[in-house]
Amino acid sequence: MTEYDDQWLRDGLAAAVPTPPEAADRAHRATAKARRGRHLRAAGILGAAAVVVGGAVIWSVNGDGSDRASDPAEPPTVTCPPVPSPGFPDGATGKVGEGVRAGAVSARLCQGTGTEFDVPDDALVTGVDELTDTVNGLDAYPASGPGTACTMDLGPGYQIVFGYPDGSTVVVAGELYGCHTVTVGDDDFRSDPEALWARYSALLRQQRDASKPPATTPAADLSCNPQPSPVGRAADITEAVYCSDGPGPAVPIPAEDLAVLVADMQTSEPAGITPACYTPGRIVGQTSWGDTVQTSALCGGDRWAMEDDLAWSVSPASKAILDRLAGEFAQAP
Amino acid sequence: MERTVVDGPMPQAGVDSVSADGTDGFDAFVSARGNALWRSAWLLTGDHQLAEDLVQTALAKSWRAFDRVGIDGFEPYVRRVMFTTYISWWRRKWRGERPTGELPEVPGHAPDTDGRNDLLAALEGLPRGQRAVVVLRYFEDLSEAQAADVLGISVGTVKSQCSRALTALRTSPRLQREDS
């Protein structure tokens, strides 16, 4: 590139950039965002570590509405509603509404408006009252006004369908992006969808810890562009592929190697501060519960990012396996 | 053409977490340098709101390190977080985009795709890594070594990424009009 070209590019970039918008509360919003993320991670870790009080009846509901109940007194079927259109909390009054009424016997996590995620096959049937209390304990969303606007940061959107013995349902929608609203029914707007998301994940994990995985799970469809599950844990992986940058296809991980990696993942600890650089390398797997999970190499590749802000310190044996898989990926046609 | 990137000065070294006038050191940093970060974020994303969110995300990730890193090293720290977030996390977390037609209007913002942004359109055709290198080298005026440090890659990789990016820009149909 000539010096002229060099200057042309510098000038062109400088001229192309528009005037930044007014962002007087940028620092406040950033610190609020940091606190929200910390709360989400803490809730997930505490939930996963919570002592499970057993004795609950486990049942599950398929996405098509067919039940796989283990209790003859089956709760009514709960199915996922359609994904709603994107909304805006312009009806928020700053006051809470009636919330979720007591007595729900199931709560099923469904796809909402936003980035897609891997919806769990099983519904929550233990700790539903706790989840109800969590929703009803959320603060009211601030009253909207003429100047109300939300950023377009993108993230998952979810719905939780509460089922009642009489067959009725209440839908609670959460948006982990933009306005970050929780909407109960049509017009009860609450804040902190992250807390509800984390609570649901923690309760479903507790439920799973007290039961056995399904005998069969849907056939794994492991690609390098997964939609990860919010509740899946890498330590439950039963089948996995290795992915990296580039067009190469996913490299299946042999069972004996996967066993070494999964056992090593059990040593994961809180990630703490990690250097900021990008290192390619991902493991995409399916768990015994049918969840799709993904772990990614952290800066340098000696540690890998796990769920709940944990980090897996790769052992020499695992490192050798990962290096070999990376080589196979690079050489794949 | 003169550069028009003007922002407030960096807060002085030695700023405590809470300064004498009650202004938080982090707030002062964001006030002084937030727009500069936003401009780079805009060149990376090509969108006002995505740029704002990228800046906020980088600041949120960096906020707790403010006291440890210190005011002198905080801007490079935030920049590194912002660029690496853009390269790695961005594509996973924000791949699915919402239709803008349903979003509230934000007054006072010019469209991001008007005619003056042919260069931006050409940038959008670059892989993320190349785009980041171009912004670091030709907008932020960083050296190859500094850009490598920000991205956590070697100087050689910066050179090769930069070379490929410039070749792509030079041959981009979006920019042919200006050359003819």
Interface residues (C-beta under 8 A of the other chain):
Chain A: M1 D5 D6 L9 R10 D11 G12 L13 A14 A15 A16 V17 P18 P20 P21 E22 A23 R26 A27 H28 R29 A30 T31 K33 A34 G37 S85 P86 G87 F88 T113 G114 T115 E116 T148 A149 C150 T151 M152 D153 L154 G155 Y177 G178 I273 P275 A276 C277 Y278 T279 S296 C299
Chain B: M1 R3 T4 V5 D24 F26 D27 F29 V30 S31 G34 N35 W38 R39 W42 L43 D47 H48 Q49 L50 E52 D53 V55 Q56 T57 L59 A60 K61 W63 R64 A65 R80 V81 T84 T85 I87 S88 K93 W94 R95 G96 E97 R98 P99 T100 E102 L103 P104 V106 G108 H109 A110 D112 R116 N117 L119 L120 V134 V135 Y138 F139 D141 L151 G152 I153 L166 L169 R170
